[in-house]
Amino acid sequence: MLWRVCPPRSEVSSAERYPKSPSIHSTRNLRKSGRHFLMDPREQIAAMESLRLRGLDVIAFYHSHPAGPSYPFPEDIRLAFYPDVATLIVSLENSQPPVIAVFRIVGGRISE
């Protein structure tokens, strides 16, 4: 899972909010599976603390669905603990170019 971050909304203009060089953090998949993902909690906490110390916000979590559509699976919905953070899903389902979609998942409800 990779995270793209930017300065907090309250402190910058919209032009500054999306820097040309975002910070991206990756975490290991503890499940070691191509079908399921579980972030290492220690890596997640360390990354979030690093961002907080630099005054940055997480704006999206993204991951791939190697054999599925670019739409949240029930597991994605169940693990959507940050309603202010977008979920970006990359589908690698076909041999076509990847399909990318972005969602908000709040209280189990999905919006594009």
Order of alpha helices (4+ residues) and beta strands (2+ residues): beta-alpha-beta-alpha-beta-alpha-beta-beta-beta
